[in-house]
Amino acid sequence: MTGPLAGYRIVDLTAMVSGPLATMTLADQGADVIKVENPAGGDFTRMAANRRNGYAASFVNNNRNKRSLAVNLKSPEGLAIVRRLVAGADVFVQNFRPGVIQRMGLGEDTLRALQPSLVYTSISGFGDAGPYAAQPVYDPLVQALSGLATVQGGSDTARPQLVRTILPDKLTGITAAQAITAALVHRERTGEGQHVRVSMLSAVLAFLWGSDMGSQTFVGDERPQAEAASFIDLIYATADGYISVAVQSDREWQALTRALERPQWLDDPRFRTPALRQEHIEERLELTQQALYQRPAAEWLQRLEAEGVPCAPVLTRSQVVEHPQVCANAMVLEYEHPHAGRLRQAAPPAAFSGTPADPRGPAPALGGDTADVLRELGYDASEQARLRADGVVG
C-alpha cells in the first residue's frame, strides 16, 4: 500500500458526496477506508443515473480505493461489528443530521470508550446548533443561506444564481479531509484524539470570505455589495467561440491594448489606473467584448499569449480531458474497474514525491469486502455464515 496515509484505518459511515469525497481523498492518499453501508441498497448514489453494469458514475467518482462492509446498523449484532471495527481504527466519519448518530448508538462517548485516541468526525449541513441544525439539507440550500447565490448573481440587487455544480458539497469534503489529517498530526504529537466538526455552511463561508466578503470585513463600516466582482464577467465571445481574458496590473492592461490593437485606451481617463478600471468596469468590459468579436478564438489566443496577457480557451467537458495541458500533467487517469469497465477520472490533485498516491482499488461492490473485514475482526467462517443468514451483514 502506498500513499502518505498508509497504515491509517478510517471507518466511513457517510453517504452522498461531502463525506464520501472526504474519505476518498484520504483513501487516495493511502488510508484503509472501510465504507459501512446498509445491505439494503447502500449509499444512495449507487442508484444515481448514468450507470454501467450496475455502477453509477456518481458513486465510482467518490468512492474509489475503499472497501465496503454491508451491515445492518439496526441490529445489535451489526452495531457490535462496527464498534469492534472502530476499536482498531484511527478515524470515524459520519454525516448524519445532528443527533442521529447518538440515537444509533455510535456517538462520540460510546466510541471513544473503545478507542480513546479516535479522531471522531462529524459532517453536517448547517452546523450542530441553531434553527437550521436539524433541517434536511441539499447543496442549493447552502448556496442560498451562505450568500454564495448572491455572490454568483453579482450585486446584492441582482437576481441570485446557483453555481452550476455542487460546490458546497465538494468544498466540505476537501475541508473535512484536511481537518482530519490535521487532527491525525496532532494525535501523533500528543496521543490525543478529538472531535472534528465541519459543516457545509461554515466551509462555504470560509471559502467566500477571502475574496467576496470584503464589504462585511470592517466592523462598523459594513456596506452593501453594489457591484459585481469583475472576475465573474471575464468570458468573452469571439467570432467562433469563447475565451477568458483577465488583466489586473498596468503591465497586463498595456499588453491587452497592444494585442487588441487599441492604443487609444491608454489615453482614456477612465482606464488610467487599476482603481479607475474597476470603477468603470462595465465600459471596459463592453469595449473588450466589442474588440474580441472581430476575430476567431484561436487567433486571439495566439495574439494575447504573445503579448503576455493572461488568457485561456473556454473548454467543454469533452475538450478538457484531451487538452494538452491536462494531458501533460496527467490530471486525468484511466484504469479498469472489474465490473464497470474502463473508467476515466480526475487523478488525485496532490502529488507526493516520496509516497505516491494512486487508484490502487476501484469503487467497491456493495458488501464486496464484508467477508475480508469480518475475518480481520476475528469472525470465523461459521460466524460469518450465521450473520448473513440472520440478515446482520450482506
C-alpha angles and dihedrals in degrees: 000000000000135000133081092273096053110140097033118112121210125192107210121199095164131118140187112026119309097059098035091049090051093052093041088056089055092044090052087055093055107272119139101240116191110196110209110209139174109256088224098076105322123214110013091233089067085077096048123121125266097059137168125191091346096310122112119215090229091057099045091046093058103034112046120134092028135115122227122224111186109204135155106238092191088068119084089223090050091054089048090056092052092046091052089049092051092050088070097036135097101208136028118194128188135165104190119133113279111284097019097095091052091052089051090058097249101101123143097262092052095049096040089058086061097041113019095188095050119139098223112197128194122187116192138171105234103005134268098285139039136057095302098045097102097034122112112259138205130172097262091055091056091046087055099045096042095055092246092120090054091048089050091049092055118232125028089256097052123092109274117243134198121238103246094236131058093261097160092053094049096040089052090052093053091044091051093049091053092047092050090051091050090051090051090052089051090050091051089055099041108016089236126130122204144184114265114199123190125172127193090232095053092045092054094045091052089046093052099043099074094060112008109038101061089118089065098041103088108066110226092018100068116151137187115261095243096166133055117242106257098232093069090066102050100106111106133191116230129188091281111012147343134293136174121232124179129179129178113156129063089247092056092046091053090048090052092054089052094048092048093040092236105130090156090073089071090065095045107112090215092065107037097109136027089249092053092046089054092047090053096037097135093055092044095050092046092052091047091051093049090054095047093052089070101071139030122271097250092054093049093048090052093050094044094048091049090057094044096249113155105247143142140180119258104240133199120228092262092048093051095063091053100042113123093232092055092044095046091058096039091237092154122049136191128208141154121267110202092230109014094049127224113357133197116206141158111272118239102282097222116070120204118201096201102032107029117201119220140165094266092163136028127234104288131246113249105279091355092139100036094108094049094047093047091049090052088052092054102260110142125214096268092050091049091050091052092048091052092046090051093050093244094123134019 
